[in-house]
Amino acid sequence: MTTLKEILSVLQFSDLTLLNEQGDLERVVEMVDITETPDIKNFTTPYSLIVTTGMNYQYDQSGLISLISELNDIQVAGLGIKLSRFLKKLDDEVIAFANKLKFPIIEIPESWNLGSITHHISSFILDEETEKLHFALDIQQELNAMLMQGLSLNMMIERLSRLIKVPVMLLNSFHQVESSSHHFHQHSEHVQKNLNYFRRYLNSEQIEPNHNGVFQEEYAIFKVPAFKYFPYYLMISNVNLLNYPISLLTIEQAVNTLSLAIYKNSKIKEAEQQDVNHFFTSLMSEHPDNLVSLTQHTDLLKKYHIQPSKFYQVIICGIDKEKNVENSVYLNERYQMTFEWLTHKFTAIDPSISIYMSQGERRFTILLQRRHHYYSEYCRYIQKEYQLFFNSSLSFGIGNEVSELSQLPLSFFEANEAYDNKYEQGEMEFIEPYKSKSVEELLQLIPTNKLKPFIIYTLGPLAYPQTMKEKELRFTLNVYMANQCDLTKTSEDIFIHRNTVKYRIKKCEEILGQSVESPDTSLSIRLALFASEKISL
């Protein structure tokens, strides 16, 4: 867009003079209107430059104050007055009022007639906008060619910087420097200065980039919408040095191409990661013997981010479910961004840590390949940082450590089970280590209709005794098994003679049809006795 400043800087219009020193020359001019009617506000459009002789105000310039106020309200670019025709000089009150609004008043010298100045400025605007359009499309075409050739973002950013002749920086979705032009490579203080401004920009109420076509500050920031909810940002420095034919359109066309480049790179990385994820998922379902043989193929394992080690431990991470969040585009973007964010955070702690995605369950597998005594503290730190950036929460299930690759599926199973136990209880933002299940918890996993036949087959009539004699025998058998088949200890516990215990155990063996002291039989009897107390007939 053409500004008053650009028009006045052209040699052809150098005799046009700004009458009020506080007039804003950065106002955009899209067209020129010539008029002598006081009610021009009803017929003109925003961003017009109004030119007039001011004949209606020859004897009373107070009307100019009302006119300026009305024109300013509808975003007119400015007022050009040929003073030599009628007014000769503007009253101080008119100048002061225009300064208050920063509304530009420009004197058109006697050498110009209004028709001629209108024609020449209109032609200049049209020619300038055409040239700006051509320049913007040329830059886009050059960047598109780089994209098609598969050249890197770094090269594209550097080329853009050289074309517009100012420093350029690209920040990723996590507000970190992704790429920058050569101006920053040996000047960390410039990088920090840019980042400080960027943080102020994010914290300000005006989050939107500069859409008015005028670069009024030292920096301009543009969203690069490769991702709808997690955009990149293009930061232009020294924008006051940008010269014709560089315009807002130039930057917008560059942003479009950069968006495509970032999106393309993202999809390539996703495809590569899917291959890694698939390998790891297959690995976790392999038989331990197959994993032992796989340890010989270190190059293959390295390709999938697994290194030879005497220590492995799996942590399962999931994004806590939120109510009323059903936007699939947002959820997909957040899942992918969370993976990249976790990878960055954990590898900063330890480069040997690997992260895998479980697409179906939308979880992440974190593989520790070195011992970390403070992994719980790491997880708590990650939870806090994630909340700050994503405004959501993470939970973790932690498996036990193992010393061999063949045991890795066990740690993977434990981490998932620890996570599932808390998740199914509706808990959020937890860090849950795996706890071995008790016998009772294990038995609860077996359906009742399958457990009852085992109880009755193992204990016979002692499973659910009906007579006093059967109840007495079952009680004695239960205490005897609890005391590791020790006759003396059993007799002391139930206050009967040792021989009586011996007699009752013999009767039990007759009913069961086998010795109660053999290892296999002993385990079955103890499990059946325990289970029968939990399940009624």
N, C-alpha and C positions, 0 to 999 in steps of 0.2 A: 504494500500500500504506500502511496506517495504522501509525504508530509509537507507541511508548509516550509519547514526547514530546508527540505530538498529543493523545493521550488525556488526559494529565495537565494539558494546557493548557486543557481544556474546563472551564467553570465548574461543571458538574454533578459533575465528579470532582476538584475542587480540593482536597478534604480527603484525597486519597490522597497519601502521602508516600514519597519515595525514601529508604530507610534507609542505603544505602551510597553515598557521594558519587561514587565512580568507576563506578557502574553505568551501562551504555550505554543511554541512552534512545532512541537511533536504531534500536533493534531493532524489526523488523516484527512486528505482531500481526495474525494472521488469524482467530483464534478464542480462546475462553476455556473452560478446563476446571476444574471444581470437583472436588476429590478429597481424601481423607485416607489413601490407600493409599501406602505407601513405594515400591512398585514401579510407580509411575505411568509411568515411562519406557517400559514395555512396552505402554502403552495410549494414550498421547498422540501428537501429531504435531508436526513442526517449526513454529515461529512461533506456538505456543500460549502464552497467559498462564495459568499455573497458580495457582489461588486455593485456600487451605487455612487451617485454624485451627492446624495444626501440633501437634495433640493427641498424635501419636505421639512427639513429641520434647520433651514437657513436662518430663521428668526427665533427659533426656540429649540436649543439642543437637548433639552431635558427629555424629549421624546426618544432620543438615541439611547438613553439609559434603559427605557422600557424595551426598546427593540433588542438591545444587547442581551438583556435578561431573557427575553423570549427565545432568541436564537440559541443562546447557551443551553436552555432547557431541552431543546430538541437536537443537541449535539452537532450544531453547525460548526464547521472548521474555523471560520473567522469572517471578518467583515473588511472588505477593501473599499476605501472611500477616495474618490477623486476630489480632494479638498479645494483645488484651485478653481473649481467650477462655481461653487456656491459658498461653502463654509469657511474657506481660507485657513481656519485654525480650530482645533477641537478644544472645548472647555475643559478646565482641569477636573471638574466633577465627572465628566464622561471618562476621561483617562483613568481616574482613581477607581471608578466603578468597574471598568474593564480589567484593571489590574487585580482587583479583589476577586474576580471570577477567573483570572488568568486567561481571559478571552482576547485573542489577538485582533488588533485593529491595524490594518496596513494602509499606508498612503500610496495611492496610485498617482504617479506624476502626470503633469500636464501633457507630456509627450505621448501618452497612451490614451486612445479613446476606449471606452468600455467594451465595445464590440470586439475590437482587436485584442485586448488583453484577455477577454473571455475565450476567444478562439485559440490563442497561442498557449494559454495555460492548459486548456482542454486537450490540445494536441500533445503537449508535453506529457500530461498524465497518461494518455493512451499509449504513446510511444514507450514511456518508461515502464508501464505495467506489462507491455508486450515483451520488452527486453528482459524484465525480471522473470517472466514466465519461461522464456526461452532458456535463460540461465539455470533456473530451477530444474527444468526438464533435462538439460544437459548433465547436470550433476546427478540427477536420479538415474539417467541412462548409464553413466560411468559406474556408479555404485552397483547398479543391476548387473552390469557386465562382470564386475568383481565377484558378485554373489554367484552368478552362473559358473564362473571359473573355479568356485570352491575356495576362494581366498578368505583368509581369516578376518574375524572382527577387528583385530588389532590393525590390520592393513587398511580396512575400510575406514576406521576412525582416523588413522593417520592421513589417509588421502583426503577425507572430508576437511580435516584441519588445514591442509595445505591449499585446498581450493578456496576456503573462505578466509584463510590467513589469520586465524585466531586459535587459541588453545581449545581443545575439545576433550571431554571426559565422558565415558559411559559407565554408569553405575548399575549393578544388577538388582534383582528383586530384594536382596538382603541389604541394600544400601551400601554395598562395598564396591570398590573400583574394579570394574571388569576389564576396562581398556582405557588407555589415555594416549594423547598425542605426544610427540617428542618433547614438548615444552615442560613436561612433568618428570621426565625420566631421571634427571639429575637434581631435581629440586623438590625434595620431600616437603619443604615448607609451603610450596604452592599447592601441593596435593592436600595438605592439612587445611589450608585456607579455603580451598574449594569445599572440602567436606564439612567444615564449620558452617559455611554459608548454606550448604545443602540441608544440614540438620535444622537450621533456623527456618528454612523454607518448609520443611516437613512439619515443624511445630507451629507454623503460622496458620492463620485462618484461611489464607489464600493458597490452597493446595493446587489449584488449577494452574497450568502453565500459561505463558503470556500469549493470549489469543487476540490482542488488539492490534497486532502488526507493528508495534513500536517497541524497540528495545530501550528501556529507560534506565536500566541499572547496569552495573558492571557485569552481572551474570544473567543468563536466561536458561531456564530449565524446562525441558519438554518430556512428557511421558512418552515412553516407547512401548506401545501396547501389544507386545508379543504375547503377553498373557493378560487376560481381562482383569483379574483380581490381584495380580502380583507383577505390576509393570516394571520395566527397566526405566532408567532416566538418562537423557542426554543433557549434558551441562556444557554450555558455551560460555567461555570467559572473554573478557575485554569486548563485550558486545558494542561498546561505544566506538570501537574501531572498525566495525562492519561497514563496508561502503557499497554503493550502487555497483552492480545490479543485485547484490545479495539482499534477500528479503525474507520475511516470515515463510513465504511459500517455499523458498529454497530449503530451509530447515525442515519444514513439514514433509517435503518429498524425500529428504534424506532419512527422516524418522521412519517413513513407510518402508523403505528398503532395509533399514536396520532391523525393523520388526520381523520382516520375512527371514533375514539371516539368523536372528536369534531363535525364531521358531523352528527353522530347519535344523539348526545345531541341536536344539532340544530334542527333536524327534529322532535324530541319529543317535544321540546318547541314550534315549529311552530304549531303542531297539537293541543296542549293545548291552544295556543293563538287563533287559528281558532274557537274553541268552545266559547271562551270569546267574540271574535268579532261578532260571529253569535248571541249570546244572546243580545249584545248591539244594534246591527242592528234591531233585532226584537223589542227591547224595544222602539226604536225611532219611530216605526210604530204603537205602541199600542194606544188604546183610553185612554184618561186621567183617566177615571173611573177605568180602569184596573190597571193603575199605582198607584192609591191611595191604592188599596187593596194590591199591591205588597210591599208597605212600611212596612207591618207587617212582612214580611219574611226577616229580616235583615241578617240572615246567608246565604241565597241564594244570596242576593245582595253583601255581602262581598266576596263571592266566585268569583264574577265577578267585583271586585274592585270598588264597589259603597258603600259608607257609608252614614248613616243618617246625614243629614245636613240641615241647613236653607239657604244654599247658593250653587247654582250650576251655572256654566257658561261653555259653549262649545267654543273651538277654533278649527277650521279646518286648518290643515297644509298640504301643497302639495309641491312636488319637482317640481321646474320650468322646463318646457319642454325645451330641448336643440336641436338645429339643428344637424343633422348628427350623432345622438346617437341612434342606432337601435339594438345594440347587446343585445339580450334578456337575455343572461346569466348575463351580467353586470347589466342590469336594474333590474333583479330579485334579484341579490345579493345586489345591492345598496338599493333597497326598504326594504329588510329585515334588512340590517345593519342600515339603517336610523331609523327604528323602535326601534332597540336596543339602538342606540345612543340617540334618543329623550327620551326614557324611562330613561336612565341613567342621562341625563342632567336635565330633569324636576323633577324627584324624588329627585335629589340632592338639588333642590330649595325647594321642598315641597313633602314629602313622600305620601301625600294624593292625589296627582295628578295622574290620570290614563290615559293611552294611548291605543287607539284602532285602528285597521287597517280596511280600506275600500278597500278590495282587488280589486274589479272591477274598482274603480276610482283611485286606488293607492294613496289614501289620508290617513291622520291620524287624528283621533279625540282626542283632548286633553280635558279632563274633569277636570275642577277646582272644588274642593269641599270645598275650603276656599276662603274668599275674598282676592284678591291681587290687591292692588291699582296700582302696577307698572308692570302689566302683559305685557304692550306694550314694556317696557324696556327689560323685559325678552325675548320677541320675537326677539327684535333687537339683543340682545346678542347671542341668538341661531343662528340667521342668520349669524352673523360674524364668529362664531365658526364653523358652518357647511361649510362655504365657505373655511375656512382654511384646513379642513380635507378632505372634499369630492370634493373640487374644483367645486362646483355647488351651487345653491341657493334655498332657501325656501320662500314660501309665506304663509300668514295667513289670514283667515277670522274669525272675532270675533263676536259671538252672545251676546245678552244681558244677564245679570244675572237674575236668577229666584230663588224663595224661596222655591219651592216644587218640589219633584221628578216628579209629574204629569205634571209640566210645562217644564220639561227638553227637550222634543221633539221640543218645540218652540225655545229654544236657539239653538238647533241642526240645525233646519231649517234656522234660521237667519244666523248662522255662514256659512253654505253652500251657502246661497244666496249671502252673502257678498263676499265670495271667488269667486263664479261663475261670479259675475258682473265684477270683475277685470280681472279674467282669460279670459273671452270671449272678453275683450278689448285688449288682447295680452300683458297685463302688467306682470312684473316679480318683484320678491323680494318686494312684497307689504305687508303691515299690514293694513287690511281694517275692521273697525268696521261696524256692521250692521246699516243701516239707514232706518228708516221707509219710505215706498213709499208714494208719494203724490197721490191725487185722479187721477191726470192725468196719472201717471205711472201705477196705478192699471187698469185704463181704457184701457191703451195700451196693457195690457195682454189679453183683450177680443177681439176675432176676429171681424172685421168690420161687417161681414155678420150676426153676432149675436147681435151686439150693435145697428145697425140701426133699427131693428124691435122694440126694447125697446124704442128708441127715438120717433119714429112715433106713437107707441101705447100710450105713456105717454103724448105727446104734441099735437098730431093730426096735424091740419094745421099750428099750431104755431111752429112746429119743423123746417120747412123750408118755412116761409111765402112768399107768392107771391104778395099780394096786400099791399098798403101803410097802410091800416087799420090793417091788420094782423101783419105787422112789428111794428106798433105803440103799439099794444097790447102786443106783445112778449117783446119789450123793457121795457115797464112798468112792466110786470110780472117779468122780470129778476131783475130789480132794487128793486122791492117790496120783492122778495125772499132774495136778498142780505141784505136787511135791516130788516130781521127777521119779515116780515109782518107788519112793522110799517108804517101806512098811512102818518103820519106827516113827518117823515124822508124822505120817498119816494117823497112826493110832493116838499119838499125843494130841493132834489137832481136833480129833472128833471124840476123844475120851473113851476109847474102847480098846480091848486087848489086841496086841499085835496079831495073834492067831485069828482073831475075828476078822481083822482086815484081810488077812491072807485068804480066809475062807470066802469072804464076799468077792474078792477080786477073781478067785477061781470060778465062782458062780457067774460072774460077768463074762469071763472068757468062754464059758460054756454057752451062754446066750449069744455072744457075738460070733462064736465059732472060730476064734483066733486069739493068739497071745496079744496082750495089750502092751507088751514091752518092746516089741520090734520097732525100729525107728519109723518105718513107713506107716505102720498101723497106729503107732502112738500119735503121730502128727494128725492123721485123719480123725482119730477119736477126739483129740483136743479141739480141732476145728468144728467137728460136728456138735460137740457139747456146747461150745461157745455160740454157734449159730442157732442151735435149738432154743437157747434162752432169748434170742432176739426175734424169732419167728414162731408164732403160735401155730398149732395144728389146724 
